[in-house]
Every structure is written in C-alpha cells, then in structure tokens.
Amino acid sequence: MLEALEAGTGGVLLRSNDPVQVRNLLTYVSRRAAEESGHPDAMLHYSVAKVVGVRQLGLGDRACVDLAGLMQPGEGLLVGSFARCLALVHSECGESQYIASRPFRVNAGPVHAYVLCPDGRTRYLSELASGMEVVVADPAGRCRTAVVGRVKIERRPLVLVELATPAELEGKVDGALMEQGAGEVARHSLMLQNAETVKLVGPARGHASRAAPKPLEEGAGKVDAAVSCSGASGVDVAWCAISVSELQPGDLVNVLLQPPARHTGIAVEEFILEK
C-alpha cells in the first residue's frame, strides 16, 4: 500500500500492540521519504582512494547481484573486503562488443566481501538472496534501496585491488590530498572478477595515470573523459568508471569509509585488526 502505483496511499492505519512493529514502520517510512526527497540524511559522503596495487589471483567464488530494478549510468553497489572501506562497483548498464547491457546487474566480487545494506548495515555477498534489500549509490552520494532478485555465484578468475587513503581521512575529502602523498596512509583492498565489464567508479580525473582513456572505460559506456551526475543538491559531479582489466596504480576511486568493527552487520565500538 505504501508504494502502490509508485505513489502509495495517503495514509496507513497500523493496529498493533508490538512497539517494535511501530518503530520498524516509522523507520521504513522515514527512509523512503528521505530517499525520494534527496534529504542530506540519504546522502553518502565519499573519500577518494588511490590504487596502489593490482594483482592477479586464482579462481574464486564470485557473486553477481541481480536487482529487481534498473540502475542508471554511475550507479552501483558499495563493496569491499573490509567494512571500513567500501568501493563503488559500477553496474553492467554499459554495452560492449562482447556483452549486451544488463542494467540490473552488479558483478560485485567474491562471496566473502561486504556489501552496504539499508540502515548502515553490511552483509556478506554470500548472505544475499531473493527478496533482501541493498543500497544502490551514485557518484554524487545519492542512494536508494533496491530489492535483490537473485544472486549468481560462480567460479571466476579474481584480481586483488589494493587501495590507500590518508590515515586521518574522515568524511568527504578531495583526492588532491592523496596525490600529494601527505601524511600516513591506511591500506584497504577488495577483490573483483578479472573482467572488462567490472568497473570501479571514481572522480573524472581518476584515470589520469594513463595518457588517454580507452574505449568503454567510462560509466555510460562512452569514450568521453567524464560523465556528469546531478546529486540531490543539484550540483553536477563528474565521474568515470574504470575497468579492473585496465586499472593501474595511481588511479583514483570513490570509497565510503566507515567504522571498522561489525557484529552481525551492525557497527560496534571495539578494537579490531583486519588485514
């Protein structure tokens, strides 16, 4: 009823003696309202990480997440080997000479990886199943909730992408800080399938380590130097999507930095060492 004909009813009467049900409904309605209005509470604040290593690995079980809805150029899922640093993995909305567009799919990486879900929770990719919800994000930080249609797990060759951010980074920081190499750095990583259709989203200058961008590197499947994405604030954000098969040290990607410790997907305060 809340989403009938993409508008929903004018009101809902909930009869329940369970306060948990009331709180859950309030959380759901508030989250949907924030997503639709572009409220700052529904915006993510990225940091910029520098690629410091790309290494070929052997076979692993990777998960393709197929959503019950379509994604636009620039949109994807936030995924990482550690909950403290999630990278924006682009959807397969672009076409190539080998594969048709699949705008409902994100080739998200191996089964051990974390993926961002509603209310700030994370789940392992291996946990996802039909009917669950994940967060779809764009380069401007705007996010929305989407329903998982299915998850395909298959053995595929993997690549390890090693990232670095300034150790003191908190919130949204310009990538120039990484380029200057100021201060100590924190190391992060994620694994992805080694395929040209798997791309990481970064700032427009993110492929500056190469003399010129190659075809099909960009987020909309074009050769342009950058694509603009309008965030909720109305400000255009220039971005590019770099294929992992072309990724090189020095490239820049957008990441979401979070508290590192998790218990059943919920952030907790405790000491944790992950490497």
Residue pairs with C-beta under 8 A, 6 or more apart in sequence:
1 8
1 9
1 12
2 8
2 9
2 12
2 28
2 29
2 32
3 32
12 25
14 21
14 22
14 25
16 22
27 119
31 42
31 118
31 119
31 145
32 145
33 39
34 41
34 42
35 42
35 143
35 144
35 145
37 232
38 142
38 231
38 232
38 233
39 232
40 232
42 142
42 143
42 144
42 232
43 140
43 141
43 142
43 143
43 231
43 232
44 78
44 137
44 141
44 142
44 143
44 256
45 141
45 171
45 172
45 256
46 88
46 141
46 172
46 254
46 255
46 256
47 165
47 169
47 171
47 172
47 173
47 254
47 255
47 256
47 257
48 165
48 173
48 174
48 175
48 177
48 178
48 202
48 203
48 252
48 253
48 254
48 255
49 85
49 87
49 163
49 164
49 165
49 178
49 188
49 252
49 253
49 254
49 255
50 163
50 164
50 165
50 175
50 178
50 179
50 249
50 250
50 251
50 252
51 161
51 162
51 163
51 247
51 248
51 249
51 250
51 251
51 252
51 253
52 162
52 163
52 164
52 187
52 249
53 160
53 161
53 162
53 249
54 159
54 160
54 161
54 162
54 244
54 247
54 248
54 249
55 159
55 160
55 162
56 157
56 159
56 160
56 194
57 157
57 158
57 159
57 160
57 191
58 157
58 158
59 155
59 156
59 157
59 158
60 110
60 111
60 155
60 156
60 157
60 158
60 191
61 110
61 111
61 153
61 154
61 155
62 107
62 108
62 109
62 110
62 111
62 153
62 154
62 155
62 156
62 158
62 192
62 193
63 108
63 109
63 110
63 111
63 113
63 125
63 126
63 128
63 151
63 152
63 153
64 105
64 106
64 107
64 108
64 151
64 152
64 153
64 154
65 77
65 105
65 106
65 108
65 115
65 125
65 128
65 134
65 148
65 151
66 102
66 104
66 105
66 148
66 149
66 150
66 151
66 152
67 104
67 105
67 106
67 134
67 136
67 146
67 147
67 148
67 149
68 104
68 146
68 147
68 148
68 149
69 104
69 146
69 147
70 93
70 103
70 104
71 91
71 93
71 103
71 104
71 106
71 136
71 146
72 93
72 103
72 138
73 93
73 94
73 219
73 220
73 221
73 227
73 229
74 90
74 138
74 139
74 140
74 201
74 219
74 220
74 227
74 229
74 239
74 241
75 90
75 91
75 93
75 136
75 137
75 138
76 88
76 89
76 90
76 91
76 106
76 136
76 137
76 201
77 88
77 89
77 91
77 106
77 108
77 115
77 116
77 134
77 135
77 136
77 137
78 86
78 87
78 88
78 89
78 115
78 116
78 135
78 137
78 256
79 86
79 87
79 89
79 106
79 108
79 109
79 113
79 114
79 115
79 116
79 125
79 190
80 86
80 87
80 113
80 114
80 188
80 189
80 190
80 255
81 112
81 113
81 114
81 188
81 189
81 190
81 191
82 114
82 188
82 189
82 260
82 274
83 114
83 122
83 258
83 259
83 260
83 261
83 262
83 267
84 188
84 257
84 258
84 259
84 260
84 274
85 163
85 165
85 186
85 188
85 190
85 255
85 256
85 257
85 258
86 114
86 115
86 116
86 122
86 255
86 256
86 258
87 161
87 163
87 190
87 200
87 201
87 253
87 254
87 255
87 256
88 137
88 139
88 200
88 201
88 253
88 254
88 255
88 256
89 106
89 107
89 108
89 109
89 192
89 198
89 199
89 200
89 201
90 106
90 198
90 199
90 200
90 201
90 219
90 241
91 102
91 103
91 104
91 105
91 106
92 99
92 101
92 102
92 103
92 105
92 106
92 107
92 197
93 101
93 102
93 103
93 220
93 221
94 101
94 197
94 216
94 218
94 219
94 220
94 221
94 241
95 101
95 221
96 196
96 197
96 216
96 221
98 196
99 197
101 221
104 149
107 192
107 193
107 195
107 197
107 198
108 115
108 125
109 125
109 158
109 190
109 191
109 192
109 193
110 125
110 158
110 191
111 124
111 125
111 126
111 153
112 124
112 125
112 126
113 124
113 125
113 190
113 191
114 122
114 123
114 124
114 125
114 262
115 122
115 123
115 124
115 125
115 128
115 134
116 122
116 134
116 135
116 137
116 256
117 123
117 132
117 133
117 134
117 135
117 265
118 133
118 134
118 135
118 145
120 258
120 266
120 267
121 265
121 266
122 262
122 265
123 132
123 134
123 265
125 151
126 153
128 134
128 148
128 151
129 148
129 151
130 148
130 149
130 150
130 151
131 147
131 148
132 147
132 148
133 145
133 146
133 147
133 148
134 145
134 146
134 148
135 143
135 144
135 145
135 146
136 143
136 144
136 145
136 146
137 143
137 256
138 229
138 231
139 201
139 219
139 229
139 237
139 239
139 254
140 229
140 230
140 231
140 232
140 233
140 235
140 237
141 172
141 231
142 231
142 232
156 193
156 194
156 195
157 193
157 194
158 191
158 192
158 193
158 194
159 191
159 192
159 193
159 194
159 244
159 247
160 189
160 190
160 191
161 189
161 190
161 191
161 192
161 200
161 244
161 247
162 187
162 188
162 189
163 187
163 188
163 189
163 190
163 253
163 255
164 178
164 185
164 186
164 187
164 188
165 178
165 185
165 186
165 188
165 255
165 257
166 173
166 177
166 178
166 182
166 183
166 184
166 185
166 186
167 183
167 184
167 185
167 186
168 183
168 184
169 177
169 186
169 257
170 257
171 257
175 203
175 205
175 206
175 252
177 183
178 252
179 252
188 255
192 198
192 200
192 244
193 244
194 244
194 245
195 244
195 245
196 216
196 243
196 245
196 246
197 243
198 243
198 244
198 245
199 217
199 219
199 241
199 242
199 243
199 244
200 241
200 242
200 244
200 247
200 253
201 219
201 239
201 240
201 241
201 253
201 254
202 239
202 240
202 241
202 242
202 251
202 252
202 253
202 254
203 238
203 239
203 240
203 252
203 254
204 225
204 226
204 238
204 239
204 240
205 252
206 239
206 240
206 242
206 251
206 252
206 253
207 213
207 217
207 240
207 242
207 246
207 251
208 250
208 251
208 252
209 248
209 249
209 250
209 251
210 246
210 248
213 223
213 225
213 240
214 223
214 246
215 223
216 223
216 243
217 223
217 240
217 241
217 242
217 243
217 246
218 224
218 225
218 226
218 227
218 240
218 241
219 227
219 239
219 240
219 241
220 227
225 240
226 238
226 239
226 240
227 238
227 239
227 240
228 236
228 237
228 238
228 239
229 236
229 237
229 238
229 239
230 236
230 237
231 237
239 254
242 251
242 253
258 267
259 267
259 268
259 269
260 272
260 274
261 267
261 268
261 269
261 270
261 271
261 272
262 268
